[in-house]
Amino acid sequence: MAALDAPYPLALIVVDVQGGDQAGADDSPGIPLMGGGRKERLERIRGLVAHAREHDVPVVFIQEVHKPSLVDIGRELDGAEGPHCIEGDPRTELAAGLEPRPEEFLIRKRRYSAFFATELDLVLRSYGTRTVILVGGLTDVCIHYTAVDAHQHDYVVRVVSDAVGGSSREAHDAALRAIEYLQRDALVTTEQVRAMMAARAGVG
């Protein structure tokens, strides 16, 4: 199956593009999107959200949030990351310019996968979604785990390779290879997705 012949309808899932007003800066304290081109990547994501809205493709925003007590952070501190995405911290807010509209869903998660212990699957099935398009970060953590869970829920997965960023170039590239191993046509570009939305939005 070619990259532009995926089943439809589509849904765009914006994963953990956080940092509030500081998102996209080289020293952004929010969820990092692999240094170098961070601002350009954020602009691509904003552009894809606008394009999805123009073509009636549902947009679902994902936000990782933890209580200040860290009671809900589980084993996330066992690896390289320290406390992050703390509720009430302005840096935990979605990036400026990515404010959900009233009719759109903002799903808050406590773990890396956007499917784990959230209503994401219910929301997608309510939309009649068959193909999920993932943008955001980190490629090797939340994007990878969300893509794997989407695959295991029998969605077609499309990861926008120039609109995701990892903890390092090596980790980013390895995660994309692992995702492509699961679905051979999983990796697409921003321009391919824009064409997909324009050509096929609403086709089931």
C-alpha positions as semicolon CSV with decimal commas, in nm:
position;residue;x (nm);y (nm);z (nm)
1;M;0,000;0,000;0,000
2;A;0,150;0,335;-0,102
3;A;0,185;0,614;0,152
4;L;-0,098;0,819;0,000
5;D;-0,336;0,524;-0,035
6;A;-0,397;0,466;0,335
7;P;-0,749;0,396;0,461
8;Y;-0,950;0,703;0,568
9;P;-1,095;0,900;0,744
10;L;-0,795;1,070;0,895
11;A;-0,720;1,223;1,232
12;L;-0,421;1,442;1,317
13;I;-0,279;1,371;1,663
14;V;-0,056;1,645;1,806
15;V;0,157;1,476;2,070
16;D;0,311;1,673;2,358
17;V;0,394;1,994;2,173
18;Q;0,432;2,185;2,497
19;G;0,631;2,475;2,638
20;G;0,371;2,752;2,630
21;D;0,498;3,082;2,494
22;Q;0,858;2,953;2,505
23;A;0,799;2,653;2,280
24;G;1,021;2,637;1,975
25;A;1,307;2,840;2,120
26;D;1,651;2,679;2,133
27;D;1,642;2,697;2,513
28;S;1,276;2,599;2,548
29;P;1,222;2,435;2,887
30;G;0,919;2,247;2,761
31;I;0,917;1,907;2,592
32;P;1,233;1,921;2,379
33;L;1,205;1,874;2,005
34;M;1,557;1,772;1,901
35;G;1,783;2,073;1,872
36;G;1,838;2,228;1,531
37;G;1,534;2,330;1,331
38;R;1,310;2,325;1,637
39;K;1,133;2,647;1,543
40;E;1,081;2,531;1,184
41;R;0,939;2,200;1,305
42;L;0,692;2,381;1,529
43;E;0,581;2,597;1,238
44;R;0,521;2,284;1,028
45;I;0,302;2,144;1,304
46;R;0,104;2,466;1,332
47;G;0,061;2,463;0,955
48;L;-0,062;2,104;0,955
49;V;-0,316;2,183;1,226
50;A;-0,449;2,474;1,019
51;H;-0,456;2,258;0,705
52;A;-0,642;1,978;0,886
53;R;-0,902;2,223;1,011
54;E;-0,948;2,365;0,661
55;H;-1,018;2,015;0,528
56;D;-1,241;1,892;0,812
57;V;-0,981;1,647;0,944
58;P;-1,023;1,605;1,321
59;V;-0,735;1,733;1,534
60;V;-0,670;1,572;1,873
61;F;-0,425;1,738;2,109
62;I;-0,226;1,532;2,359
63;Q;-0,069;1,685;2,670
64;E;0,145;1,504;2,926
65;V;0,066;1,632;3,275
66;H;0,173;1,525;3,625
67;K;0,071;1,641;3,969
68;P;0,332;1,844;4,161
69;S;0,350;1,560;4,414
70;L;0,453;1,324;4,127
71;V;0,210;1,067;4,264
72;D;0,109;0,988;3,905
73;I;0,449;0,979;3,736
74;G;0,514;0,610;3,797
75;R;0,845;0,477;3,661
76;E;0,911;0,776;3,433
77;L;1,191;0,893;3,662
78;D;1,380;0,564;3,634
79;G;1,543;0,667;3,307
80;A;1,713;0,980;3,178
81;E;1,427;1,221;3,249
82;G;1,377;1,417;3,566
83;P;1,043;1,562;3,683
84;H;0,862;1,710;3,384
85;C;0,523;1,836;3,264
86;I;0,412;1,949;3,608
87;E;0,052;2,068;3,639
88;G;0,030;2,445;3,684
89;D;0,372;2,515;3,531
90;P;0,335;2,747;3,228
91;R;0,592;2,531;3,048
92;T;0,350;2,237;3,062
93;E;0,092;2,425;2,855
94;L;0,053;2,354;2,484
95;A;0,274;2,560;2,257
96;A;0,139;2,900;2,167
97;G;-0,060;2,884;1,846
98;L;-0,184;2,532;1,918
99;E;-0,490;2,613;2,124
100;P;-0,766;2,353;2,081
101;R;-1,098;2,480;1,953
102;P;-1,408;2,416;2,166
103;E;-1,516;2,124;1,948
104;E;-1,171;1,961;1,955
105;F;-1,040;1,716;2,213
106;L;-0,751;1,784;2,448
107;I;-0,647;1,455;2,607
108;R;-0,420;1,468;2,911
109;K;-0,205;1,162;2,972
110;R;0,007;1,036;3,262
111;R;0,227;0,800;3,065
112;Y;0,420;0,817;2,741
113;S;0,167;0,649;2,512
114;A;-0,133;0,865;2,428
115;F;-0,347;0,550;2,435
116;F;-0,249;0,428;2,782
117;A;-0,532;0,488;3,036
118;T;-0,686;0,766;2,823
119;E;-0,999;0,805;2,610
120;L;-0,804;0,840;2,284
121;D;-0,927;0,515;2,128
122;L;-1,288;0,603;2,212
123;V;-1,247;0,949;2,059
124;L;-1,090;0,815;1,740
125;R;-1,358;0,550;1,697
126;S;-1,624;0,814;1,752
127;Y;-1,476;1,005;1,459
128;G;-1,465;0,688;1,251
129;T;-1,088;0,721;1,225
130;R;-0,894;0,456;1,035
131;T;-0,564;0,641;0,979
132;V;-0,383;0,837;1,251
133;I;-0,124;1,100;1,166
134;L;0,129;1,172;1,441
135;V;0,332;1,490;1,491
136;G;0,521;1,623;1,794
137;G;0,768;1,459;2,028
138;L;0,965;1,285;2,136
139;T;1,010;1,058;1,836
140;D;1,181;0,790;2,043
141;V;0,944;0,808;2,339
142;C;0,587;0,937;2,315
143;I;0,561;0,925;1,934
144;H;0,707;0,575;1,921
145;Y;0,492;0,437;2,203
146;T;0,177;0,600;2,066
147;A;0,251;0,465;1,718
148;V;0,300;0,114;1,856
149;D;-0,029;0,129;2,047
150;A;-0,210;0,268;1,743
151;H;-0,072;-0,023;1,541
152;Q;-0,190;-0,270;1,805
153;H;-0,534;-0,109;1,799
154;D;-0,539;-0,177;1,421
155;Y;-0,508;0,182;1,303
156;V;-0,304;0,272;0,999
157;V;-0,017;0,485;1,131
158;R;0,146;0,778;0,956
159;V;0,432;0,959;1,133
160;V;0,528;1,292;0,979
161;S;0,905;1,254;0,978
162;D;0,982;1,625;0,938
163;A;0,732;1,725;1,209
164;V;0,862;1,507;1,492
165;G;1,179;1,540;1,698
166;G;1,368;1,306;1,925
167;S;1,599;1,319;2,225
168;S;1,893;1,288;1,983
169;R;1,943;1,240;1,611
170;E;2,044;0,878;1,669
171;A;1,738;0,806;1,884
172;H;1,510;0,989;1,638
173;D;1,636;0,788;1,342
174;A;1,621;0,457;1,530
175;A;1,263;0,521;1,639
176;L;1,155;0,600;1,284
177;R;1,313;0,275;1,165
178;A;1,132;0,082;1,438
179;I;0,798;0,238;1,344
180;E;0,855;0,163;0,976
181;Y;0,928;-0,198;1,071
182;L;0,571;-0,225;1,204
183;Q;0,407;-0,054;0,905
184;R;0,616;-0,024;0,591
185;D;0,447;0,297;0,471
186;A;0,435;0,466;0,810
187;L;0,681;0,748;0,737
188;V;0,551;1,048;0,544
189;T;0,644;1,413;0,500
190;T;0,451;1,729;0,575
191;E;0,385;1,786;0,206
192;Q;0,255;1,431;0,158
193;V;0,016;1,474;0,450
194;R;-0,110;1,807;0,320
195;A;-0,182;1,641;-0,014
196;M;-0,346;1,346;0,162
197;M;-0,576;1,574;0,359
198;A;-0,669;1,782;0,055
199;A;-0,735;1,480;-0,166
200;R;-0,898;1,235;0,069
201;A;-1,046;1,411;0,373
202;G;-1,385;1,265;0,453
203;V;-1,345;0,964;0,223
204;G;-1,422;0,638;0,404
